[in-house]
Amino acid sequence: MLSNWIRVIADIGLFVGAGLCEIGGGWLVWKVRKDGWHWVFFIVGSLVLVLYGIIPTFQSQPFGRTYAVYGGFFIGLSLFWGWVFDSQRPDKWDFICSAIAVSACIVMISVPRNREAGK
């Protein structure tokens, strides 16, 4: 049972890492296109987006579940990123909906499964 929780914690770390790469890379590209930042940030953002494509391949879950769960983490991380870097504070409903999504995703990856049936 302990090894399942270690796997879940590792998976959560990978989801957060992938999310920060996707949101951070996308944000840098956005800033170049929308706010006129220097083109170097476009290149850096694009390279970070490539990392986003690689990180999920280290997940222990199958592809469909990995990307479904990642979607829930993306909701929370996107709101957090906007708050920290663009001063767009989430409202009450953003917090509630994000908490529901992330909680559901944690349940999805933490329940014991038959490894053969899940692949």
Legacy VTK file of the C-alpha trace (Angstrom):
# vtk DataFile Version 3.0
C-alpha trace
ASCII
DATASET POLYDATA
POINTS 119 float
0.000 0.000 0.000
2.863 2.389 0.786
4.352 1.839 -2.676
1.007 2.908 -4.201
1.187 6.239 -2.333
4.806 6.759 -3.371
3.712 6.224 -6.973
0.817 8.665 -6.514
3.138 11.327 -5.062
5.600 10.821 -7.939
2.738 11.045 -10.459
1.479 14.273 -8.866
4.975 15.735 -9.139
5.059 14.836 -12.818
1.629 16.395 -13.376
2.744 19.609 -11.689
5.996 19.646 -13.670
4.196 19.085 -16.960
1.629 21.731 -16.064
4.241 24.327 -15.230
6.023 23.594 -18.507
2.858 23.861 -20.585
1.525 26.948 -18.850
4.925 28.621 -18.517
5.921 27.904 -22.106
2.532 28.976 -23.415
2.639 32.116 -21.287
6.026 33.105 -22.727
4.760 32.615 -26.284
1.617 34.602 -25.347
3.722 37.478 -23.998
5.708 37.668 -27.252
2.576 37.645 -29.412
0.283 39.781 -27.237
2.623 42.089 -25.318
5.539 42.471 -27.713
8.178 40.739 -25.614
11.497 39.967 -27.312
11.513 37.008 -29.736
13.997 35.142 -27.515
11.117 34.468 -25.105
9.235 32.812 -27.970
12.136 30.385 -28.474
12.450 29.704 -24.738
8.692 29.208 -24.425
8.688 26.813 -27.365
11.500 24.741 -25.847
9.661 24.597 -22.519
6.565 23.376 -24.397
8.657 20.537 -25.833
9.513 19.525 -22.253
5.789 19.482 -21.527
5.417 16.871 -24.263
8.142 14.680 -22.779
7.332 14.784 -19.053
4.015 12.852 -19.230
5.825 9.889 -20.805
7.308 9.184 -17.363
3.848 8.646 -15.844
2.910 5.219 -14.529
-0.676 5.521 -15.837
-1.788 4.700 -19.404
-2.037 7.552 -21.930
-5.770 8.292 -21.717
-5.872 8.390 -17.931
-2.675 10.427 -17.778
-4.068 13.154 -20.015
-7.511 13.078 -18.391
-5.989 13.567 -14.952
-3.585 16.171 -16.270
-6.606 18.225 -17.374
-7.712 18.608 -13.769
-4.267 19.704 -12.653
-4.120 22.119 -15.581
-7.256 23.882 -14.304
-5.733 24.577 -10.899
-2.275 25.435 -12.182
-3.644 27.816 -14.826
-5.612 29.766 -12.260
-2.610 29.859 -9.932
-0.299 31.028 -12.746
-2.690 33.824 -13.740
-2.903 34.933 -10.121
0.857 34.977 -9.532
2.104 36.299 -12.872
-0.805 38.379 -14.213
-2.463 39.459 -10.945
-5.767 37.823 -11.951
-7.083 36.570 -8.621
-9.434 33.599 -8.990
-12.905 34.102 -7.583
-14.780 31.818 -5.186
-16.137 29.653 -8.013
-12.705 29.268 -9.589
-11.393 27.942 -6.274
-14.353 25.605 -5.757
-14.320 24.182 -9.280
-10.556 23.793 -9.286
-10.653 21.958 -5.953
-13.306 19.586 -7.292
-11.314 18.892 -10.463
-8.005 18.304 -8.696
-9.654 16.163 -5.987
-11.326 13.988 -8.607
-8.013 13.567 -10.394
-6.218 12.525 -7.219
-8.908 9.895 -6.633
-8.567 8.738 -10.238
-4.828 8.096 -9.928
-4.782 6.794 -6.359
-7.365 4.010 -6.418
-5.817 0.548 -6.600
-6.266 -0.961 -10.052
-5.614 -4.198 -11.796
-2.497 -3.210 -13.767
-3.344 -5.491 -16.682
-6.902 -4.136 -17.020
-5.691 -0.524 -16.986
-3.285 -0.863 -19.904
LINES 1 120
119 0 1 2 3 4 5 6 7 8 9 10 11 12 13 14 15 16 17 18 19 20 21 22 23 24 25 26 27 28 29 30 31 32 33 34 35 36 37 38 39 40 41 42 43 44 45 46 47 48 49 50 51 52 53 54 55 56 57 58 59 60 61 62 63 64 65 66 67 68 69 70 71 72 73 74 75 76 77 78 79 80 81 82 83 84 85 86 87 88 89 90 91 92 93 94 95 96 97 98 99 100 101 102 103 104 105 106 107 108 109 110 111 112 113 114 115 116 117 118
